[in-house]
């Protein structure tokens, strides 16, 4: 099955992002070009996924919507509406930040940025919609927490500049406060390594999964500790 949803559904979510995050015409154009259509498919049974982002479209699984007697989609399921709105908003922000095959914050010195970038995306998503999704459904909770602590120390504008316009503002501000030329790159790499390391738990045996989560929790706490030591404490002292 493949059903195209009324464009008003996606446009209403876009309008919230535009208004609450004060997106520029450039960001809006990117978002519209990157995600102009919304479809419902049988994703979970065929691809073991609940949502995918494809070229110029977003696709959600049929479990998220209600159908009328004729098989027409009449809206999101009430008890899942906040979750699916947040997830769609998250993907729309990725589109709004994408330019020249780059999405979100820049990769410092060739390192990866997935962990922190996903945390920032979810942070902005929550800013726009005004609520926090359950930790059981938010796979970015730890990275979002670190992004929020960093924002308290560095301010929101450097995050917006770096996320939407790919500037070096966040890297420079982070390293300046930490008094280290490598702290930002090292933090990015550590969070991304942990992001992919945790994913390995999905296909692991129960005993291996427990070990992976134990190691992950210890390492993410270490990252959080470094953020407190190198950013929060200097900010308080200043």
DOVO-614844 format. One line per 4 residues: number of its first residue (from 0); for each residue x, y, z of N, C-alpha, C, CB. Coordinates in steps of 0.2 Angstrom, whole numbers, padded with zeros to 4 digits. Glycine has a CB too. Layout:
DOVO-614844
NUM	X Y Z X Y Z X Y Z X Y Z | ...;
This chain:
DOVO-614844
0	0004 -0006 0000 0000 0000 0000 0004 0006 0000 -0005 0000 0006 | 0002 0011 -0003 0005 0018 -0003 0000 0023 -0004 0011 0018 -0009 | -0001 0027 0001 -0006 0032 0001 -0003 0039 0002 -0012 0031 0006 | -0004 0044 -0002 -0002 0051 -0001 -0007 0054 0003 -0001 0054 -0008;
4	-0004 0058 0009 -0008 0061 0013 -0009 0068 0011 -0005 0061 0020 | -0014 0071 0013 -0016 0078 0012 -0010 0083 0014 -0022 0081 0015 | -0008 0087 0009 -0002 0091 0010 -0003 0096 0016 0000 0095 0004 | -0009 0097 0018 -0010 0102 0024 -0007 0099 0030 -0018 0103 0025;
8	-0007 0092 0031 -0004 0089 0037 0003 0091 0038 -0005 0081 0037 | 0007 0090 0032 0014 0091 0033 0015 0099 0033 0018 0089 0027 | 0011 0103 0030 0012 0110 0030 0011 0113 0037 0008 0113 0025 | 0006 0110 0040 0004 0113 0047 0010 0112 0052 -0002 0109 0050;
12	0014 0106 0051 0020 0105 0055 0025 0110 0053 0022 0097 0054 | 0026 0111 0047 0031 0115 0044 0030 0122 0047 0031 0116 0037 | 0024 0124 0047 0022 0131 0050 0024 0132 0057 0015 0133 0049 | 0023 0127 0061 0025 0127 0068 0033 0128 0068 0023 0121 0072;
16	0037 0124 0065 0044 0125 0065 0046 0132 0062 0047 0119 0060 | 0043 0134 0057 0045 0141 0054 0044 0146 0060 0041 0142 0048 | 0038 0146 0063 0036 0151 0068 0040 0151 0074 0029 0150 0069 | 0041 0145 0077 0044 0144 0083 0051 0145 0083 0042 0137 0086;
20	0054 0143 0078 0062 0143 0077 0064 0149 0073 0064 0136 0074 | 0059 0153 0070 0061 0159 0066 0065 0157 0060 0064 0164 0071 | 0063 0152 0056 0067 0150 0051 0068 0155 0045 0065 0143 0048 | 0073 0155 0042 0074 0160 0037 0071 0158 0030 0082 0162 0036;
24	0070 0162 0025 0068 0160 0019 0072 0154 0016 0067 0165 0014 | 0079 0154 0017 0083 0149 0014 0082 0143 0018 0091 0151 0015 | 0081 0143 0024 0080 0136 0028 0073 0134 0026 0080 0138 0036 | 0068 0138 0025 0061 0136 0023 0061 0133 0016 0056 0142 0023;
28	0065 0136 0011 0066 0133 0005 0069 0126 0005 0070 0138 0000 | 0074 0125 0009 0077 0119 0009 0072 0113 0012 0084 0119 0014 | 0069 0115 0017 0064 0111 0020 0059 0109 0015 0061 0114 0026 | 0056 0113 0011 0051 0112 0006 0054 0108 0001 0048 0118 0004;
32	0060 0109 -0001 0063 0105 -0007 0064 0098 -0005 0069 0109 -0010 | 0066 0097 0002 0069 0091 0004 0063 0086 0006 0073 0092 0010 | 0057 0089 0008 0052 0085 0011 0045 0089 0009 0052 0084 0019 | 0043 0088 0003 0037 0091 0000 0031 0087 0001 0038 0093 -0007;
36	0032 0080 0002 0026 0076 0002 0026 0071 0007 0026 0072 -0005 | 0020 0068 0010 0020 0064 0015 0016 0058 0013 0017 0067 0021 | 0018 0052 0014 0015 0045 0012 0014 0041 0018 0019 0042 0006 | 0009 0036 0017 0008 0031 0022 0010 0024 0018 0001 0031 0025;
40	0014 0020 0021 0015 0013 0018 0015 0008 0023 0022 0014 0014 | 0016 0002 0021 0016 -0004 0026 0024 -0005 0027 0013 -0010 0023 | 0027 0000 0030 0034 0000 0031 0036 -0005 0036 0036 0007 0034 | 0033 -0006 0042 0035 -0011 0047 0036 -0018 0044 0031 -0010 0053;
44	0031 -0020 0041 0030 -0027 0039 0035 -0028 0033 0023 -0029 0037 | 0037 -0023 0029 0041 -0024 0023 0048 -0022 0025 0038 -0021 0017 | 0049 -0017 0029 0056 -0015 0030 0058 -0014 0037 0057 -0008 0026 | 0054 -0017 0041 0055 -0016 0049 0057 -0009 0051 0061 -0021 0050;
48	0053 -0004 0048 0054 0003 0050 0048 0006 0051 0058 0006 0044 | 0048 0011 0055 0041 0015 0056 0041 0022 0052 0040 0016 0063 | 0047 0024 0050 0047 0030 0046 0054 0030 0042 0047 0036 0051 | 0053 0033 0036 0059 0034 0032 0059 0040 0028 0060 0028 0027;
52	0065 0043 0027 0065 0049 0023 0068 0048 0017 0069 0055 0027 | 0065 0049 0011 0067 0048 0005 0068 0055 0001 0063 0043 0001 | 0070 0055 -0005 0071 0061 -0009 0064 0064 -0010 0074 0060 -0015 | 0064 0070 -0007 0058 0075 -0007 0052 0072 -0004 0056 0076 -0014;
56	0052 0066 0000 0046 0064 0004 0048 0061 0010 0043 0059 -0001 | 0043 0061 0015 0043 0057 0021 0038 0052 0021 0042 0062 0027 | 0039 0046 0024 0035 0040 0024 0034 0038 0031 0037 0035 0019 | 0028 0037 0033 0026 0034 0039 0023 0027 0039 0022 0039 0044;
60	0023 0023 0044 0020 0017 0044 0012 0017 0045 0023 0012 0049 | 0009 0013 0042 0001 0013 0043 -0001 0013 0050 -0002 0007 0039 | 0003 0010 0055 0001 0010 0062 0000 0016 0065 0006 0006 0066 | 0002 0022 0062 0002 0028 0065 -0005 0032 0063 0008 0033 0062;
64	-0009 0029 0058 -0014 0033 0056 -0021 0029 0057 -0013 0035 0048 | -0026 0033 0056 -0033 0030 0056 -0036 0030 0049 -0038 0033 0062 | -0040 0025 0048 -0043 0024 0041 -0051 0024 0042 -0041 0018 0037 | -0054 0027 0037 -0061 0027 0037 -0063 0020 0034 -0065 0033 0033;
68	-0070 0019 0033 -0073 0013 0030 -0070 0011 0023 -0080 0013 0030 | -0069 0017 0019 -0067 0016 0012 -0059 0015 0012 -0069 0022 0008 | -0055 0015 0017 -0048 0015 0017 -0044 0021 0016 -0046 0010 0012 | -0048 0027 0017 -0045 0033 0017 -0042 0035 0023 -0050 0039 0014;
72	-0036 0038 0023 -0033 0040 0030 -0037 0047 0032 -0025 0042 0028 | -0039 0046 0039 -0042 0052 0041 -0038 0056 0047 -0049 0050 0044 | -0032 0054 0048 -0028 0057 0053 -0023 0053 0057 -0032 0061 0057 | -0019 0056 0061 -0015 0052 0065 -0019 0049 0071 -0009 0056 0068;
76	-0017 0043 0073 -0020 0040 0079 -0019 0045 0085 -0017 0033 0080 | -0024 0046 0089 -0024 0051 0094 -0019 0050 0099 -0031 0051 0097 | -0018 0044 0101 -0013 0042 0106 -0005 0042 0104 -0014 0036 0110 | -0005 0043 0097 0002 0043 0094 0003 0050 0091 0003 0038 0089;
80	-0001 0054 0091 -0001 0061 0087 0005 0065 0089 -0007 0065 0088 | 0007 0065 0096 0012 0069 0098 0019 0066 0096 0012 0070 0105 | 0019 0060 0096 0025 0056 0094 0027 0057 0087 0025 0049 0096 | 0022 0056 0083 0023 0056 0075 0024 0063 0073 0017 0053 0072;
84	0021 0068 0076 0022 0075 0075 0029 0077 0076 0017 0080 0078 | 0032 0075 0082 0039 0076 0084 0043 0073 0079 0040 0074 0091 | 0042 0067 0077 0047 0063 0073 0047 0066 0066 0045 0056 0072 | 0041 0068 0063 0041 0072 0057 0044 0078 0057 0033 0073 0055;
88	0043 0082 0063 0047 0088 0064 0054 0087 0064 0044 0092 0070 | 0056 0082 0067 0064 0080 0067 0066 0080 0060 0065 0074 0072 | 0063 0076 0056 0065 0075 0049 0065 0081 0045 0061 0069 0046 | 0060 0085 0046 0060 0091 0043 0065 0096 0044 0053 0095 0044;
92	0068 0096 0051 0073 0100 0052 0080 0098 0049 0074 0100 0060 | 0080 0091 0049 0086 0089 0045 0086 0091 0038 0086 0081 0045 | 0080 0092 0035 0080 0094 0028 0081 0102 0028 0073 0093 0025 | 0079 0105 0033 0080 0113 0033 0087 0114 0034 0076 0116 0039;
96	0091 0110 0036 0098 0111 0038 0103 0108 0032 0100 0108 0044 | 0100 0105 0027 0104 0102 0022 0105 0106 0016 0100 0096 0020 | 0112 0107 0015 0114 0111 0009 0121 0108 0007 0115 0118 0011 | 0122 0107 0000 0128 0105 -0003 0130 0098 0000 0134 0110 -0002;
100	0125 0094 0001 0126 0087 0004 0129 0087 0011 0131 0083 -0001 | 0127 0093 0014 0129 0093 0021 0123 0094 0025 0134 0099 0023 | 0122 0091 0031 0116 0092 0035 0118 0093 0042 0112 0086 0035 | 0116 0099 0045 0117 0100 0052 0124 0103 0053 0116 0094 0056;
104	0126 0102 0059 0133 0105 0061 0139 0101 0057 0134 0103 0069 | 0144 0105 0056 0150 0103 0052 0153 0098 0056 0154 0109 0050 | 0157 0094 0052 0161 0088 0055 0168 0091 0056 0162 0082 0050 | 0170 0092 0062 0176 0095 0064 0182 0091 0062 0176 0097 0071;
108	0187 0093 0058 0193 0090 0057 0192 0083 0054 0197 0089 0063 | 0186 0082 0050 0185 0075 0047 0182 0070 0052 0191 0072 0045 | 0180 0072 0058 0177 0068 0063 0169 0067 0061 0178 0070 0070 | 0166 0062 0063 0159 0062 0062 0155 0066 0067 0157 0054 0063;
112	0149 0067 0066 0145 0072 0070 0138 0069 0072 0144 0078 0067 | 0137 0063 0070 0130 0060 0071 0127 0061 0078 0130 0053 0069 | 0130 0059 0083 0128 0059 0090 0125 0066 0092 0133 0056 0095 | 0130 0071 0092 0128 0077 0094 0123 0081 0089 0134 0082 0094;
116	0124 0079 0082 0119 0082 0078 0112 0080 0079 0121 0080 0070 | 0111 0073 0080 0104 0071 0082 0102 0074 0088 0104 0063 0082 | 0106 0075 0093 0104 0078 0099 0101 0085 0098 0109 0078 0104 | 0105 0089 0094 0103 0096 0093 0097 0096 0089 0109 0099 0089;
120	0096 0091 0084 0090 0091 0080 0084 0090 0085 0090 0086 0075 | 0084 0085 0089 0079 0084 0094 0078 0089 0099 0080 0077 0098 | 0083 0093 0101 0082 0099 0105 0078 0104 0102 0089 0101 0107 | 0080 0106 0095 0076 0111 0092 0069 0108 0091 0079 0112 0085;
124	0068 0102 0090 0061 0099 0089 0057 0100 0095 0061 0092 0087 | 0060 0099 0101 0056 0100 0107 0055 0108 0108 0060 0097 0113 | 0060 0112 0106 0059 0119 0107 0052 0121 0103 0065 0123 0104 | 0052 0118 0097 0046 0120 0092 0039 0118 0095 0047 0118 0085;
128	0039 0112 0097 0033 0109 0099 0031 0109 0106 0032 0102 0097 | 0036 0111 0110 0034 0112 0117 0033 0106 0122 0029 0117 0118 | 0035 0100 0120 0034 0095 0124 0040 0090 0123 0028 0091 0123 | 0041 0085 0127 0047 0080 0127 0043 0074 0126 0051 0080 0133;
132	0046 0070 0121 0043 0063 0120 0046 0058 0125 0044 0061 0112 | 0043 0053 0126 0045 0048 0131 0052 0045 0129 0040 0042 0131 | 0056 0044 0134 0063 0041 0133 0062 0035 0130 0066 0041 0140 | 0057 0031 0131 0056 0025 0128 0056 0025 0120 0050 0021 0131;
136	0054 0031 0118 0053 0032 0110 0058 0037 0107 0046 0034 0109 | 0062 0040 0112 0067 0045 0110 0074 0042 0110 0066 0051 0114 | 0076 0040 0104 0083 0037 0104 0089 0042 0105 0084 0033 0098 | 0087 0048 0106 0092 0053 0106 0093 0057 0113 0091 0059 0100;
140	0090 0054 0118 0089 0057 0124 0096 0059 0127 0086 0052 0129 | 0101 0055 0127 0107 0056 0130 0111 0062 0126 0112 0050 0130 | 0110 0062 0119 0114 0067 0115 0110 0074 0116 0114 0065 0108 | 0104 0073 0116 0100 0079 0117 0101 0083 0124 0092 0078 0117;
144	0102 0078 0129 0104 0081 0136 0110 0085 0136 0104 0075 0141 | 0115 0082 0132 0122 0085 0132 0121 0092 0128 0127 0081 0129 | 0117 0092 0122 0116 0098 0118 0113 0103 0122 0112 0096 0112 | 0108 0101 0127 0105 0106 0131 0109 0109 0136 0099 0103 0134;
148	0114 0105 0139 0119 0108 0144 0123 0113 0140 0122 0102 0147 | 0126 0111 0134 0130 0115 0131 0127 0121 0129 0133 0111 0124 | 0121 0121 0127 0117 0127 0125 0117 0132 0131 0110 0126 0122 | 0116 0129 0137 0115 0134 0143 0122 0137 0144 0114 0130 0149;
152	0127 0134 0142 0134 0137 0143 0136 0142 0137 0139 0132 0143 | 0133 0141 0131 0136 0144 0125 0131 0149 0122 0138 0139 0120 | 0124 0148 0123 0119 0152 0120 0116 0148 0114 0122 0158 0118 | 0110 0150 0112 0106 0147 0107 0109 0149 0100 0099 0148 0108;
156	0111 0155 0099 0113 0157 0093 0118 0154 0089 0114 0165 0093 | 0123 0152 0093 0129 0148 0090 0126 0141 0088 0135 0147 0095 | 0121 0138 0091 0119 0132 0089 0115 0133 0082 0114 0129 0094 | 0111 0138 0082 0107 0139 0076 0112 0141 0070 0102 0145 0077;
160	0117 0145 0071 0121 0147 0066 0125 0140 0063 0126 0152 0068 | 0127 0136 0068 0131 0130 0066 0126 0125 0063 0135 0127 0072 | 0120 0124 0065 0116 0119 0063 0113 0120 0056 0110 0117 0068 | 0110 0126 0056 0107 0128 0049 0111 0131 0044 0101 0133 0051;
164	0117 0134 0046 0121 0137 0041 0128 0135 0041 0121 0145 0042 | 0129 0129 0044 0136 0126 0044 0142 0130 0046 0136 0123 0037 | 0141 0135 0050 0147 0139 0052 0151 0135 0057 0144 0146 0055 | 0156 0138 0059 0161 0135 0064 0159 0138 0071 0168 0137 0062;
168	0154 0142 0072 0153 0146 0078 0152 0141 0084 0146 0149 0078 | 0149 0135 0084 0148 0131 0089 0155 0128 0091 0143 0125 0088 | 0159 0126 0086 0166 0123 0088 0170 0128 0091 0169 0120 0081 | 0170 0134 0088 0174 0139 0091 0172 0141 0098 0174 0145 0087;
172	0166 0142 0099 0163 0144 0106 0165 0138 0111 0156 0145 0106 | 0164 0132 0109 0165 0126 0113 0172 0126 0115 0163 0119 0110 | 0177 0126 0110 0184 0125 0112 0187 0131 0116 0188 0125 0105 | 0184 0137 0115 0186 0143 0118 0184 0143 0126 0182 0150 0115;
176	0178 0140 0127 0176 0139 0134 0180 0134 0137 0169 0138 0135 | 0181 0128 0134 0185 0123 0136 0192 0124 0137 0183 0116 0132 | 0195 0129 0133 0202 0131 0133 0206 0125 0130 0205 0133 0140 | 0203 0122 0125 0206 0117 0121 0204 0117 0114 0203 0110 0124;
180	0209 0116 0110 0208 0116 0102 0205 0110 0100 0214 0117 0099 | 0204 0104 0104 0202 0098 0101 0196 0095 0105 0207 0093 0102 | 0193 0099 0110 0188 0096 0114 0182 0095 0110 0186 0101 0120 | 0180 0100 0106 0174 0099 0102 0174 0093 0097 0172 0105 0098;
184	0180 0092 0094 0180 0086 0089 0180 0080 0093 0187 0087 0085 | 0184 0080 0099 0184 0074 0103 0177 0072 0105 0189 0074 0108 | 0173 0077 0108 0166 0076 0110 0162 0073 0105 0163 0082 0113 | 0162 0076 0099 0158 0074 0093 0160 0067 0091 0160 0078 0087;
188	0166 0065 0091 0168 0058 0089 0166 0053 0094 0175 0058 0088 | 0166 0055 0101 0164 0050 0106 0157 0049 0106 0166 0053 0113 | 0153 0054 0105 0146 0054 0105 0143 0049 0099 0142 0060 0105 | 0147 0050 0093 0145 0047 0087 0147 0039 0088 0148 0050 0081;
192	0153 0038 0091 0155 0031 0092 0150 0028 0096 0162 0031 0095 | 0147 0031 0101 0142 0028 0106 0136 0027 0103 0142 0033 0112 | 0134 0032 0098 0128 0031 0095 0127 0025 0091 0127 0037 0090 | 0133 0023 0087 0133 0017 0083 0134 0011 0087 0138 0018 0078;
196	0138 0012 0093 0139 0006 0097 0133 0004 0100 0144 0008 0103 | 0128 0008 0102 0122 0006 0106 0118 0003 0101 0118 0013 0108 | 0118 0005 0094 0114 0001 0089 0115 -0006 0089 0115 0005 0082 | 0122 -0008 0090 0123 -0015 0090 0119 -0019 0095 0131 -0016 0091;
200	0117 -0016 0100 0113 -0020 0105 0106 -0023 0102 0111 -0015 0111 | 0104 -0020 0096 0097 -0022 0094 0098 -0029 0091 0095 -0017 0088 | 0104 -0031 0088 0104 -0038 0085 0108 -0042 0090 0108 -0037 0079 | 0110 -0040 0096 0114 -0044 0100 0110 -0049 0104 0118 -0040 0105;
204	0113 -0054 0107 0109 -0059 0112 0107 -0055 0118 0113 -0065 0113 | 0103 -0058 0122 0101 -0054 0128 0107 -0053 0133 0096 -0058 0132 | 0111 -0058 0134 0117 -0057 0138 0122 -0051 0135 0121 -0063 0139 | 0123 -0052 0128 0127 -0047 0125 0124 -0040 0125 0129 -0049 0118;
208	0118 -0040 0124 0114 -0033 0125 0115 -0030 0131 0107 -0034 0123 | 0114 -0034 0137 0115 -0031 0143 0122 -0028 0144 0114 -0036 0149 | 0127 -0032 0142 0134 -0029 0142 0135 -0023 0138 0139 -0035 0140 | 0132 -0023 0132 0133 -0017 0128 0130 -0011 0131 0130 -0018 0121;
212	0124 -0011 0134 0120 -0006 0137 0124 -0004 0143 0113 -0008 0139 | 0127 -0008 0147 0131 -0006 0153 0137 -0002 0151 0134 -0013 0157 | 0141 -0004 0146 0147 -0001 0144 0144 0006 0141 0150 -0005 0138 | 0139 0006 0137 0136 0012 0134 0135 0017 0140 0130 0011 0130;
216	0131 0015 0145 0129 0020 0150 0135 0023 0154 0125 0016 0155 | 0140 0019 0155 0146 0021 0158 0150 0026 0154 0151 0015 0160 | 0150 0025 0147 0154 0030 0143 0150 0036 0142 0155 0026 0136 | 0143 0036 0141 0139 0042 0140 0140 0046 0146 0132 0040 0138;
220	0140 0043 0152 0141 0047 0158 0148 0050 0159 0140 0042 0165 | 0153 0047 0156 0159 0050 0155 0159 0056 0151 0165 0045 0153 | 0156 0056 0145 0155 0061 0141 0152 0067 0144 0151 0059 0134 | 0146 0065 0148 0143 0071 0152 0147 0074 0157 0136 0068 0155;
224	0151 0070 0160 0156 0072 0165 0161 0077 0162 0159 0067 0169 | 0163 0075 0156 0168 0080 0153 0165 0086 0151 0171 0076 0147 | 0159 0086 0149 0155 0092 0147 0154 0097 0153 0148 0091 0144 | 0153 0094 0159 0152 0098 0165 0159 0101 0167 0149 0093 0171;
228	0164 0096 0167 0171 0099 0169 0173 0104 0164 0176 0093 0169 | 0173 0103 0158 0176 0108 0153 0172 0114 0151 0178 0104 0147 | 0165 0113 0152 0161 0119 0150 0157 0122 0155 0156 0116 0144 | 0153 0117 0159 0149 0120 0164 0153 0124 0170 0145 0115 0168;
232	0158 0120 0172 0162 0123 0178 0166 0130 0175 0167 0118 0180 | 0169 0130 0170 0172 0136 0167 0166 0142 0166 0175 0135 0161 | 0160 0140 0164 0155 0145 0163 0153 0148 0170 0149 0142 0160 | 0152 0143 0175 0150 0146 0182 0156 0150 0184 0149 0140 0186;
236	0162 0148 0184 0168 0152 0186 0168 0159 0183 0174 0148 0186 | 0166 0159 0177 0167 0166 0173 0161 0171 0175 0167 0164 0165;
